[in-house]
Amino acid sequence: MKKINLIVAASLMLASNISFGQELPKSKVPSAVVNSFQKSFPKTHDVEWELNGDQYKVEFETGLSDDHNAWFDNAGKLVKHEQEISESKLPTEVLATIKSDFKGYKIDDVKKITVDNKVIYAVELDSLMAKNHDVKVTFDAAGKILAQTAD
């Protein structure tokens, strides 16, 4: 449980679109990292690298609007992958929880986050009834709420 809480906390921080990294030209990224990235994500465009602490963050696209962020360690191991997805790609269990627990909200933004082969979903929900009552909710694949914060 402690590990899941740590993953959720890290994911929410990164999902908030706050970037503390230093932009980096591809030529300054270790070849092990670049090779691992290209092997993991062979068809990319609009690639931008940053150094965040001791991890290399890469922002990229794989289609017309498929935005991704991936973090690699110095050895080229993929540490985390975050992908914007459409509502239709959410597991039915997550959609069921939203429908039952968040009546009066609509789905605005969805991210699929993979850390250590565990997948969670970060969903921004907009209130249809009151302004300033939007929420960010993180779910596991079974639809269980892992975290909830005001947006």
Backbone bond lengths (Angstrom), bond angles and torsions (degrees), N, CA, C in turn:
res aa  C-N    CA-C-N  psi(-1)  N-CA   C-N-CA  omega(-1)  CA-C   N-CA-C  phi
1 M - - - 1.447 - - 1.531 110.66 -
2 K 1.341 115.58 -38.83 1.456 119.91 179.58 1.522 110.77 -61.09
3 K 1.355 116.49 -38.96 1.456 121.00 -179.95 1.532 110.85 -66.06
4 I 1.333 116.85 -41.06 1.470 120.71 179.20 1.523 109.76 -64.55
5 N 1.344 117.48 -41.79 1.462 119.93 178.51 1.518 111.06 -62.07
6 L 1.328 116.89 -39.76 1.457 120.83 177.90 1.528 111.16 -64.41
7 I 1.334 116.69 -42.85 1.462 121.38 178.07 1.522 110.33 -62.27
8 V 1.336 116.54 -45.01 1.462 120.70 -179.41 1.522 110.39 -62.89
9 A 1.330 117.61 -45.35 1.463 120.53 -179.36 1.525 111.14 -61.93
10 A 1.320 116.22 -44.75 1.466 119.81 179.23 1.521 110.85 -64.34
11 S 1.314 116.38 -40.63 1.459 120.23 -178.51 1.521 111.92 -66.26
12 L 1.330 116.30 -41.60 1.458 118.87 178.86 1.518 111.14 -64.80
13 M 1.317 117.13 -39.53 1.454 119.75 178.17 1.521 110.28 -62.59
14 L 1.321 116.52 -44.87 1.461 119.45 -178.85 1.519 111.45 -73.22
15 A 1.303 117.12 -30.68 1.457 120.26 -179.94 1.524 112.24 -71.81
16 S 1.313 116.95 -14.90 1.458 120.02 -177.89 1.530 112.46 -76.11
17 N 1.338 116.15 1.39 1.462 122.07 177.52 1.517 113.82 64.95
18 I 1.329 116.06 23.20 1.455 119.59 174.29 1.513 106.75 -90.23
19 S 1.301 116.55 126.53 1.455 119.49 -177.99 1.520 109.85 -117.33
20 F 1.339 116.29 122.92 1.448 121.18 177.91 1.519 110.15 -108.43
21 G 1.309 117.67 7.16 1.456 121.62 -174.21 1.508 113.12 -80.16
22 Q 1.301 113.04 165.65 1.453 121.75 177.23 1.522 107.74 -105.70
23 E 1.346 116.95 124.52 1.461 119.69 179.70 1.512 110.18 -60.37
24 L 1.334 114.14 146.52 1.451 119.70 -172.29 1.523 109.50 -140.98
25 P 1.325 118.67 131.74 1.470 119.08 173.10 1.534 108.71 -70.66
26 K 1.316 116.02 150.30 1.460 121.43 -179.00 1.534 111.45 -54.42
27 S 1.307 116.87 -33.14 1.468 121.00 -178.60 1.532 112.69 -64.18
28 K 1.330 117.69 -18.93 1.466 122.12 179.98 1.540 112.37 -95.48
29 V 1.336 116.44 -1.80 1.462 121.16 179.22 1.523 107.89 -90.17
30 P 1.356 118.38 132.01 1.466 120.28 -179.98 1.530 112.00 -54.66
31 S 1.327 116.35 142.30 1.468 120.46 -177.37 1.525 111.87 -59.95
32 A 1.338 118.71 -32.76 1.469 120.91 177.83 1.526 110.81 -61.74
33 V 1.325 116.01 -37.05 1.467 121.09 179.88 1.528 109.94 -71.48
34 V 1.329 116.83 -47.75 1.470 121.19 -179.79 1.532 110.12 -61.11
35 N 1.329 117.24 -44.86 1.472 120.83 -179.74 1.517 111.71 -63.02
36 S 1.321 117.23 -42.59 1.457 121.04 178.28 1.529 111.06 -63.82
37 F 1.329 115.69 -42.25 1.468 120.34 177.67 1.524 110.58 -60.44
38 Q 1.332 117.04 -47.93 1.463 120.71 -177.61 1.528 111.46 -65.89
39 K 1.328 117.17 -32.85 1.458 120.62 177.67 1.536 110.55 -72.58
40 S 1.319 116.95 -40.28 1.467 121.63 -179.43 1.526 112.69 -72.93
41 F 1.326 115.93 -33.89 1.464 121.68 -175.39 1.533 108.71 -134.77
42 P 1.340 117.79 78.70 1.468 120.06 -171.60 1.528 115.66 -70.18
43 K 1.321 119.54 -26.32 1.465 121.18 -176.50 1.520 109.64 -116.66
44 T 1.329 115.43 89.79 1.457 120.51 -177.63 1.524 110.55 -128.87
45 H 1.316 115.45 163.46 1.460 122.27 171.62 1.521 108.32 -151.53
46 D 1.316 116.12 170.30 1.469 122.83 -176.81 1.530 110.93 52.03
47 V 1.324 116.32 50.92 1.458 122.77 -176.85 1.529 110.20 -85.48
48 E 1.340 116.55 129.13 1.460 122.65 177.33 1.523 108.60 -132.66
49 W 1.321 115.62 130.74 1.465 122.30 -178.08 1.525 110.95 -104.30
50 E 1.339 115.85 147.28 1.461 123.21 172.89 1.526 108.21 -140.90
51 L 1.304 116.02 154.91 1.454 121.67 171.39 1.520 106.91 -106.95
52 N 1.327 116.33 116.55 1.463 122.70 178.29 1.517 107.77 -114.33
53 G 1.316 116.56 99.73 1.464 119.97 -176.53 1.515 109.05 63.86
54 D 1.330 116.44 -118.43 1.462 120.11 179.09 1.527 112.00 -106.51
55 Q 1.333 116.52 15.11 1.467 120.46 178.99 1.524 110.17 -118.11
56 Y 1.328 114.43 149.67 1.457 121.79 177.01 1.515 108.22 -100.09
57 K 1.319 115.22 120.01 1.461 121.33 178.34 1.521 107.22 -101.64
58 V 1.317 115.33 134.29 1.454 120.18 176.57 1.528 108.38 -125.07
59 E 1.322 115.26 128.16 1.464 122.24 174.33 1.509 106.61 -102.63
60 F 1.339 117.09 134.49 1.455 119.53 -177.83 1.517 110.56 -159.49
61 E 1.321 114.55 170.81 1.461 122.25 176.83 1.516 108.67 -124.07
62 T 1.344 115.27 150.73 1.463 119.92 177.78 1.515 112.56 -120.63
63 G 1.287 117.41 -3.46 1.460 121.82 179.43 1.514 108.41 -155.86
64 L 1.305 115.69 -157.18 1.461 118.99 -179.43 1.521 112.25 -65.74
65 S 1.321 116.79 -37.94 1.471 119.13 -178.69 1.520 112.13 -143.88
66 D 1.315 117.50 29.21 1.463 121.49 179.46 1.523 109.30 -94.18
67 D 1.338 116.16 90.34 1.458 121.52 -179.27 1.519 110.36 -84.95
68 H 1.327 115.39 137.96 1.457 122.36 -179.49 1.521 109.99 -133.94
69 N 1.333 115.73 154.07 1.455 124.51 166.04 1.516 105.81 -132.08
70 A 1.321 116.87 137.22 1.456 120.89 176.78 1.519 108.55 -137.06
71 W 1.332 115.96 144.23 1.449 122.16 179.26 1.528 108.61 -118.24
72 F 1.325 116.36 132.84 1.462 123.15 179.76 1.521 109.20 -124.11
73 D 1.343 115.88 146.09 1.457 118.62 172.83 1.526 109.09 -84.45
74 N 1.320 117.41 178.12 1.475 122.08 -176.66 1.524 113.39 -60.15
75 A 1.332 116.92 -28.06 1.468 120.86 -178.77 1.523 112.08 -84.35
76 G 1.333 117.30 -5.47 1.459 120.58 179.41 1.518 113.81 95.97
77 K 1.329 117.74 8.28 1.468 120.02 178.17 1.523 109.37 -76.32
78 L 1.332 115.97 130.77 1.459 121.09 175.65 1.527 108.02 -71.44
79 V 1.326 116.10 116.86 1.458 122.04 -175.87 1.533 110.77 -92.87
80 K 1.325 115.59 -39.42 1.465 120.41 -176.43 1.519 108.76 -154.24
81 H 1.336 115.48 145.53 1.458 121.10 175.79 1.523 107.90 -134.95
82 E 1.323 115.48 129.99 1.457 122.14 179.94 1.521 108.07 -124.47
83 Q 1.324 116.59 127.89 1.468 121.20 -176.71 1.518 109.64 -132.13
84 E 1.328 115.89 131.33 1.458 119.42 172.13 1.522 107.71 -73.66
85 I 1.326 116.25 131.44 1.460 121.11 179.47 1.522 109.46 -129.87
86 S 1.311 115.57 164.72 1.459 120.19 177.63 1.531 109.50 -84.66
87 E 1.298 115.09 158.92 1.464 121.71 177.85 1.526 111.09 -53.89
88 S 1.321 116.94 -35.69 1.464 120.95 -177.12 1.533 112.62 -66.61
89 K 1.333 117.47 -16.23 1.464 120.62 179.46 1.525 112.98 -93.87
90 L 1.336 116.74 1.08 1.461 119.50 175.33 1.526 109.73 -72.00
91 P 1.330 117.55 143.89 1.466 119.35 175.29 1.531 110.29 -59.90
92 T 1.310 116.25 147.30 1.467 120.45 -179.13 1.532 111.51 -58.89
93 E 1.335 117.53 -31.20 1.463 121.02 179.24 1.526 111.31 -66.39
94 V 1.318 117.16 -37.45 1.468 121.09 177.32 1.532 109.23 -68.08
95 L 1.320 116.26 -44.92 1.471 119.64 178.36 1.528 111.02 -60.80
96 A 1.318 117.26 -38.73 1.467 121.01 179.25 1.530 110.96 -64.58
97 T 1.327 117.59 -40.92 1.466 120.90 178.37 1.523 110.40 -65.39
98 I 1.321 117.00 -42.00 1.464 119.83 178.22 1.526 110.08 -61.88
99 K 1.313 116.30 -44.40 1.470 120.40 -179.25 1.528 111.62 -62.20
100 S 1.332 117.03 -39.99 1.466 119.27 -176.74 1.530 113.18 -84.02
101 D 1.331 118.32 -37.19 1.453 121.13 -172.84 1.528 114.27 -98.36
102 F 1.323 117.60 -13.31 1.457 120.54 -175.59 1.529 110.69 -130.87
103 K 1.323 115.52 52.24 1.464 119.98 175.82 1.520 107.77 -64.50
104 G 1.308 117.02 138.99 1.459 120.43 -178.39 1.514 113.08 88.17
105 Y 1.333 116.78 11.21 1.459 121.76 176.90 1.521 109.28 -123.60
106 K 1.318 115.73 151.79 1.462 120.22 173.45 1.529 108.10 -122.56
107 I 1.304 115.12 149.38 1.456 120.91 -179.90 1.516 109.23 -74.90
108 D 1.344 115.84 128.54 1.454 120.85 -179.62 1.524 111.60 -106.67
109 D 1.319 117.58 -52.72 1.455 121.60 -173.50 1.523 108.26 -139.46
110 V 1.345 116.73 138.65 1.463 121.21 -177.70 1.520 109.50 -131.85
111 K 1.331 115.40 133.71 1.460 121.48 175.11 1.520 109.12 -127.31
112 K 1.324 115.18 134.59 1.459 122.21 172.67 1.519 106.16 -98.91
113 I 1.330 116.61 123.37 1.461 121.60 -174.65 1.527 108.68 -120.76
114 T 1.333 115.64 126.18 1.458 121.26 179.82 1.517 109.15 -117.49
115 V 1.338 115.49 123.46 1.464 123.07 176.78 1.521 106.83 -135.72
116 D 1.325 117.09 125.64 1.474 121.58 -179.97 1.531 111.85 51.42
117 N 1.312 116.14 44.00 1.469 122.84 179.18 1.522 113.61 62.73
118 K 1.327 118.00 15.50 1.457 122.45 174.17 1.518 107.51 -107.24
119 V 1.330 115.57 133.44 1.461 120.88 -177.14 1.522 109.61 -108.68
120 I 1.331 115.05 132.38 1.456 121.57 171.27 1.523 107.72 -129.17
121 Y 1.322 115.56 163.12 1.459 121.47 -178.93 1.526 108.74 -124.41
122 A 1.327 116.63 124.59 1.458 122.73 175.83 1.523 107.11 -102.36
123 V 1.327 115.47 120.30 1.466 120.94 -173.82 1.520 109.45 -124.15
124 E 1.324 115.69 127.79 1.460 120.86 172.32 1.517 107.34 -92.52
125 L 1.337 115.45 127.26 1.458 121.52 -179.51 1.522 109.07 -116.11
126 D 1.320 116.03 127.67 1.458 121.67 178.80 1.522 109.52 -97.42
127 S 1.330 116.03 131.33 1.452 121.33 178.27 1.520 109.84 -72.69
128 L 1.317 115.89 133.43 1.460 120.81 177.22 1.525 111.00 -90.49
129 M 1.344 116.41 -10.95 1.465 120.39 -173.47 1.515 114.25 -105.14
130 A 1.321 117.56 -32.50 1.463 119.25 -175.51 1.522 109.81 -143.20
131 K 1.319 114.77 137.79 1.456 118.73 176.04 1.526 108.85 -69.75
132 N 1.308 115.48 155.55 1.463 122.79 177.70 1.528 113.76 62.85
133 H 1.314 117.66 23.94 1.459 121.25 175.49 1.525 110.91 -119.04
134 D 1.327 116.48 21.80 1.464 120.95 177.62 1.528 108.61 -69.51
135 V 1.333 115.95 152.28 1.464 120.56 -178.69 1.525 110.82 -135.80
136 K 1.333 115.15 154.30 1.460 122.82 169.67 1.520 105.89 -110.39
137 V 1.311 115.47 128.63 1.460 120.37 -177.92 1.522 108.45 -128.28
138 T 1.320 115.85 136.83 1.456 121.38 176.93 1.520 108.20 -110.90
139 F 1.329 115.96 131.31 1.460 123.42 -177.18 1.524 110.32 -122.48
140 D 1.334 116.08 152.37 1.465 118.39 165.85 1.521 107.21 -86.74
141 A 1.323 117.33 176.74 1.469 120.86 -175.73 1.522 112.54 -66.67
142 A 1.349 117.38 -19.65 1.465 121.40 179.04 1.521 112.07 -86.42
143 G 1.338 117.85 0.79 1.452 121.24 178.09 1.517 114.41 91.17
144 K 1.329 118.17 4.01 1.462 121.52 179.10 1.522 109.21 -74.89
145 I 1.325 116.45 134.46 1.462 121.39 177.42 1.524 108.45 -75.64
146 L 1.335 115.85 124.06 1.462 121.33 179.50 1.519 111.72 -98.72
147 A 1.331 116.81 -33.08 1.458 121.81 -179.84 1.519 109.07 -158.83
148 Q 1.330 115.59 152.77 1.459 121.72 178.11 1.512 108.80 -146.81
149 T 1.346 116.60 129.21 1.463 120.95 178.34 1.516 109.16 -137.98
150 A 1.322 115.89 154.89 1.460 120.48 174.43 1.507 108.67 -68.56
151 D 1.321 115.69 143.11 1.462 120.69 -178.48 1.515 109.81 -103.54
